[in-house]
Amino acid sequence: MPKRKLGSNDSAEDLPQKRKSYAKNDINSSSSSQESFSICDNAAKDEAEVGIIEQVMVKNFMCHTLQDIKFGPQVNFVTGRNGSGKSAILTAIVIGLGGKANITNRGNAIKSFIKIGKHSAEVMIKLRNHGKDAYRPEAYGKSIIIERKIAKESSSYKIKSCSGVLISTKREELCHILEHFNIQVENPIVILNQETSRNFLHSKSPQDKYKFFLKATQLEQMKRDYSCANESKEIALEILKQKKQTLPTLEKEVSEWEHKYKALTSLKNLQSRMEKLKDELIWALVSEQEKGIEPIMKELRLEEARTPKFHQKIKESEEKLHSKQECRSTIERELKTLGIHVESIEPQYREARVLKDKKKKLTKAASHEVKKIQNDVETMERDKQSILARITEIQNSAQQDFEAENKARTMKILQLEEQIKEICARKQSTQHELEQFKCAVGKLKKDSAQVKAENDELHHRRNELCRHLQTLESSRSNHLRRFGAFMPQLVQKINQTDVFHKKPIGPLGVHFSLKDQCWALAVESCLRSLMHAFCVHDHHDEKELEKILKSVCFTGRVPVIITCPFQNKVYDVARYKPHTNQYPTVLEVLNIENPVVTNCLIDQRGIETVLLFHSSTESRNVMADHPPQGAREAFNQDGDQIFCHPFRYYSNNQDQVRILVQSVEQDIRQCRQELSSLDDKLSKNQETSRKINQQLQIQIQEEHKTQTQIMRLQEQSSKTQMELRELCDTEEPVPVDVKTLEEEVSILDSSLAKQHEHLAMKQGQYDKAKTELMECEKRFQKLDTDMSIISEQTDNIKYQLALAENAIQIAQNHKQHYDSKLKEHEKKISDLRTKCEEDNAELERQVDIAEKLCPRVKTKRSSQNLQSEIKQIGKQIIAEEKIRGNHEEVTKKYSEMKESYLSIRQEVSQLASFLKALQRVMANRERQYVIFRRMIAARTKVIFAVMLGTRRYSGKMIFDHRKESLEINILPSAVSKETCKDLRSLSGGERSFATVCFILSLWEAMESPFRCLDEFDVFMDMVNRRISMDMLMNVAQTQKARQFIFLTPQNISHINVDPSMVRIFQMQAPERGQSVLTFQSSEQSNGKLTCDDDNDDHYHDNDDETDEQTNQHLGGRLS
């Protein structure tokens, strides 16, 4: 609980006088009759503006799951049966306003207030904050919401504005609010809980009652404040004593330093001479700075004179770029012309191919028809011969026994049927074998093709290795052969020629090496043709080198020529490097001694921006998801190329280092080992191919044999079926009559004649189709040859176009190079100009400073000479100061000691005066405290007696301030002649009435904005309860600026009060099995609830409420 403080305008003497006058007025007013008695002398005022409780809401607190109560500004009754949770609301007010658990008499720990089965509890209290006495109204508004959350481990505060905005979570802010509103949470009279209201007069000793009186009237707090003030006074007296003891010592030290200060005047001449030399030194430095600007100005003029040359270079590069672009346009036009030609020929080519295929199909069909007719003719000839033989046989066997013939024919038919079944079974088995042979042949053909492809790949690889081995072996004697067989001759011819302005540098791959051999394949994949390229100084050297290349390079790849002015300084590319230290760039892994080569690779390939990665996975992840700033391209150790924005990945088709080999001998050995391994693989593959082909031939032969066997079975089956048909068609023998067979022979002769005519016609059609097919094939062959020639021409032009594109790229690089050089040149001019301006500005500033320090001094001496003389004079001054002390230090020390002495002397004087006044004030306050305590006690006794008189009781309060005790004696009947009784002898109702009288007498000495009483009338009879209620309501009517909260389990319907100032809340005990308390106003009728507050619209008139619907906000006014 914060201490109560004095106002800034109240002196220590004023407060007791004010309370004394206040008490005297109240005592005088008590002389009137009981009917006209008024508890306080204040005039009726409007309701309170600050500090009263507007709303209390609890969640999972004690017996409440969720309860919300909105209090009125004056009188509030909370009624309900025992156990309905009334006292829990009062406890929530104490806990919510920062009170401790032990002052509630409900528990020793704050966590004990959490409802059983819940993990935390919450208490929300809304305080009014209106009017001129509001606390920080600009932040909180018209209300202050205080929320306290209680957990099993700790509790926390949230202090919000009226709109719910969080202002603070600190307890200190809550203490400031309570102190500002004078809310005394721990004052037992402000919030009188159930236990205290029932038993404190009965169970407390006189000493406890006296302490209760002091605490309720804040006299105890005042006494503690006086004790603290006296302790502070004693500490100040001790400090004053110590400072008085140090004053003589300080005075002596000040006198000594004053003597030293007066003895230092002889050093002033030397110091004056030094000051003049320092002035001269200042202007000497200015003069030297003026001379230092001239070289920079000269360099600026030279650089400005070089500007036209840069513009000329850019113009030349633009003209060359334009020329190359014109060349590209010409090639593109040629390519377009060829494209048009192809478009004109291609329809004829497609038409010829379609017609050729069509004629081939027709020829094939005609051939099939001719063969079919020939087969029919052969069949008809065989049938004719068979019938003729039958006629002869019939004529020869006419005389045989017909019955024996018929029996023999029947037996023959049965044999033929068995033969047909056997042939069909053999044919089906043979057909299955044929299918197996076909599958085996197909598989062997596929294996053979696969082995052949592997052999081709191995042969290609072996040829490459042979060429590479040949290059390596030739590079033993001359490493230039790694760049091509012609390269040594080319370099020798370049060295022997003197036509160059500057000798070309190349091939570029000779002029650098790797710091780490693991990057060899990646660097070769990155630089590629640039490793064979040559760098020339200007276009004249480029033309001369082209002549030499034409005379030397007849076959193979021609090296690229790069025009780049030779410089002895490497470009500054630090600002273009990717922002990463984890992955190196190509530039960082190369050892390049020649700056021209470095600059060329930077211009042509941008090696300062190309990153290198160890693994493919790492390169994909980094470049795809989070590429470092400034990185545009990357390679991994396998030579794979990766781009970002957008992400692309190209695999490397070169798996061996060609040029950047670390050891030629080691590479030769490795290459030979690979060749030997390849030869072994080729031998094995050839053997495998031989075996596969051998098996393939065997399977093909078996397939042919099986097909022949099937054809034989087919012929045998046909022959047997024909014989079977003939036997089945044989009729009973009649007298020899071969007329029918002869007619069949005639029919066959007629059919044969027709078939021969048809065969002649089809043969003619076949010969015609074959002739047309040959003509179509000749036409298609001619068009195919033309298309091949055009394709070769197109490929050649495309190659020329690629060369032109490369030339344009080189020209663009040259232009970009010169543009960059011009920008660097302009930047250098700008930097020099800025430097000149800054130096001139600095010179002007130095001149201004020097002029402010002293007038200009003409001097021919150098600054070094002047500094030497200043040092000599300084040494003389130091020697003098060693004897007499440093002038500045002595002056400073003397001033500091003197100022300190005077300051301490003044502080001692002021502190002594203050302590005398404080001692006088404290003595006066202690006297006034005794008077004030006596008057408060007298006022309390009078009011207590008057309150007892309302029930015709008599009694007295006996204060013994020396023993710090308070005894209360009461005689229940004023007409009785008995002596006053001790409180212990009173009945419960009498003691409760005495408690109310005692509380009302103490309320007059208390300034809290609200008062709370819990079950003050629990032991009263109806008469005492009615009188007590009238007394409380009378106090409430005369103190409208105070809020009263009364908790009682009794029925208060008999009270006649003003509905505008009284609000009654009735709490119902939970029914059996109900876990949440319901809350309703006294105006409940017929299952309906009424409330004057417009905001409380969360009501239920349904009896079947669930646990989720226990959140009722009930309130009302007594109508």
Number of C-alpha atoms within 10 A of each C-alpha: 15 18 14 14 12 10 9 6 7 9 11 15 16 13 16 20 15 12 16 20 13 18 23 15 14 20 20 11 16 19 12 10 10 12 7 10 15 18 24 19 17 11 9 12 12 12 16 20 19 23 27 26 24 18 17 23 22 26 20 22 27 20 22 23 22 22 24 22 20 21 25 24 25 24 26 21 20 24 24 20 16 14 15 21 23 26 22 19 22 24 23 24 23 20 22 25 25 19 18 17 18 11 17 24 12 18 13 13 11 19 19 16 25 22 17 12 7 12 12 20 23 23 25 23 24 24 21 23 24 16 12 9 13 21 23 12 17 9 14 21 17 20 23 29 23 23 22 22 17 24 18 15 8 10 14 13 22 19 24 21 20 19 12 12 13 15 15 15 16 12 15 11 15 19 17 13 20 20 16 17 21 19 22 27 22 20 18 21 26 23 23 22 24 22 14 22 24 21 14 15 21 18 13 13 14 19 15 16 20 20 17 19 23 20 17 22 22 19 18 14 17 16 14 13 14 15 13 10 14 15 10 11 18 12 10 16 14 10 13 17 12 12 14 13 10 13 15 11 10 17 16 10 14 19 13 11 18 17 11 16 21 11 12 18 9 11 17 12 11 14 15 11 12 19 13 14 16 18 18 25 23 22 23 22 18 21 18 12 16 14 10 12 16 12 10 15 14 11 14 19 13 12 14 13 10 11 14 11 11 16 14 12 16 20 14 13 21 17 14 18 21 15 14 21 18 14 18 20 14 13 18 16 12 16 19 13 13 17 15 12 13 17 11 11 17 15 11 14 20 14 13 21 19 14 17 21 15 14 21 19 14 17 21 14 14 21 18 14 16 20 15 13 18 16 12 14 20 13 11 18 16 12 15 21 12 13 18 17 12 14 19 12 11 16 13 11 12 14 10 10 10 14 11 9 13 16 10 11 16 13 11 15 19 12 13 19 14 11 16 20 12 12 18 14 12 15 20 12 12 17 16 13 15 20 13 14 21 16 12 17 20 15 14 20 15 13 16 19 13 13 18 15 12 15 20 13 13 18 15 12 15 20 13 13 18 15 12 20 21 15 22 23 18 16 18 14 9 13 18 23 20 25 22 19 17 18 22 17 14 21 16 10 15 20 12 9 12 10 12 18 11 14 16 22 21 22 23 21 22 17 15 16 17 18 12 11 13 12 24 25 24 24 27 20 22 22 18 12 17 22 23 23 19 21 25 25 20 17 13 14 19 18 14 15 24 15 10 15 20 10 10 15 17 10 8 9 11 17 20 19 24 25 21 21 17 18 13 9 11 14 15 8 12 8 9 13 19 20 14 14 8 9 17 16 23 25 19 16 17 18 14 16 11 16 15 23 24 22 24 24 19 18 19 17 16 19 24 23 23 25 26 25 23 15 13 18 10 12 24 21 11 13 23 17 10 10 22 16 12 15 20 19 21 27 30 26 19 23 27 22 21 23 20 18 10 8 14 13 17 11 13 15 10 13 10 16 18 17 22 20 18 14 8 17 13 11 19 18 12 13 19 15 12 15 20 13 13 18 15 12 15 20 13 13 17 15 12 15 20 13 13 19 16 13 15 20 14 14 20 17 13 17 20 14 13 20 16 12 17 20 13 13 18 15 12 15 20 13 13 19 17 12 15 20 13 12 16 12 9 11 9 10 14 8 8 13 13 16 10 10 15 15 11 16 20 13 13 18 15 11 14 18 13 13 17 14 12 15 19 14 12 19 18 14 17 21 14 13 21 19 13 17 21 14 14 21 18 14 16 21 15 14 19 18 11 15 17 12 12 17 15 12 15 19 13 13 17 16 12 16 19 14 13 19 16 14 21 21 16 20 23 18 20 25 21 16 20 21 17 12 15 19 13 12 17 16 12 15 19 13 13 19 17 12 16 18 13 12 17 15 12 14 18 14 13 17 18 12 12 20 15 10 11 15 11 16 15 10 12 9 11 15 20 12 11 18 15 11 15 19 13 13 17 15 12 15 21 16 13 17 16 10 9 16 18 19 20 11 12 19 18 14 16 21 16 13 19 18 13 15 20 15 12 16 18 12 14 19 13 12 16 16 11 14 16 14 12 15 14 11 15 19 12 13 19 14 13 19 20 13 15 22 18 15 20 25 24 18 24 25 22 19 22 24 20 23 27 23 17 17 17 14 20 22 24 16 18 15 19 13 13 6 10 14 17 20 17 19 19 23 22 22 15 16 10 11 8 10 11 18 14 14 19 12 12 17 13 19 19 22 26 27 25 26 23 23 24 23 22 20 23 23 20 19 19 17 16 20 20 22 22 19 25 23 23 27 28 18 17 19 14 12 11 19 20 16 15 24 17 16 19 18 20 14 19 19 19 17 22 20 19 25 25 26 23 20 25 22 20 16 11 14 9 7 11 11 14 14 13 13 19 22 24 26 25 26 23 19 18 17 10 6 6 11 13 22 21 23 23 22 23 22 18 13 9 7 9 12 17 18 20 11 13 6 8 15 12 11 17 15 10 8 7 8 10 9 11 9 14 20 19 19 22 26 25 24 21 19 11
